[in-house]
Amino acid sequence: MYNGSNGWKKQEEFNELVVASGIIGFFDKPVEIKRGMFSNWYVNWRTLSSDAYMLDKVADYIVDFIKHIGAKPKCIYGVPDGATKWAVISQMKWAKSMPDFAKGKYPVPMGRSKPKEHGMPKDRLFVGEPKGPTLVVEDVTVMGESLMNVVNTLESMHVNVIGTIALTDRNERSVYGKSVKDTLASIHMDYHAMSNAVDLLPEALKRSNASLAVRRAVSNEFKLLGVKNIKL
């Protein structure tokens, strides 16, 4: 089974935003989505994070989803660099929605993609250190390794990570047969996806001009790697 949202009231609305925004692309020639892994489809959340209106709109969904899953973070931390903007704006909205919002109550953390070569340890890794119960946000999860590495890094710095969220899960398994949820479970970490490829791809393909060859390639990819087969 794929990791669904367990009854989130805004699920269909969010799925429509993802599909209608055009951030799911289909390609005749496979593109590299991570080192050594190629695919005929790609989800590019960075396109929306570059637009102030969409950044604000999606951050509202993130805050609503956090409330839906019952998480109670003091910090929302984005995986550098892809999810940094989402996390910063969501953290501001989350903090302002809290009844105890006041000076010194809610930090706004940011991570560095590459550590600085000098300075205090926390300054080498962060532009604003996460403090208190922290929820980690990723834009797209492929195999879950990047998300797991960030969680491990934060915990090594004594950050209390209470869970993880992905804007979109590609719903594919690693060479070891593990889904992203399995990977995070191996380090006893809670994981939720706001949207899933098994739900998004059929509708996205329906609205696209992708060739029959591309559709077959995507279908075959899920037969090989997917958490479940999907009908395209």
C-alpha angles and dihedrals in degrees: 000000000000121000105262127183097255100234104328104176093218096049098109091043092052093045089053090051091053095048097040093048091065096229091133108083131189123207135196089213115048115250126213108255095175134357108304095356121106130186141174091229134053139183114216110190090167088078091065095040088062091062117077095211094050092042089056093044096049091045088059089056091048092053091047091049092050089054090047094056091046097240118155108198129171088199135036108200125191124216104247123282110350099051101031096101093046091052097046095051092041090050091054092049092044093050093048090051092057120096092226095052106146143126112306095010103099125033122205106222129193129183129219118234088214122028118243114250094230142029134057115334093249091050092050091059104028144046090204116003120244112242131186126004105353131200116202119216126200126184101216127005118207108166098343096243096120092048092048091049091052091049091050092048093050093048090049085058089052094253113154103232109193100179149326136246132194124199088213132010115204087210094222130134130234123242085269091059095252125140120213089260089053091049093052091043088058087068092038094251126148114237133189133176122210091203136012133212093228088063099037105043101064092054094039091052091047089058095042133083092230114152124246088252091057092048090052091047092053091046091049090048090058092046087056103036109008126114084229137359117264129204112234 
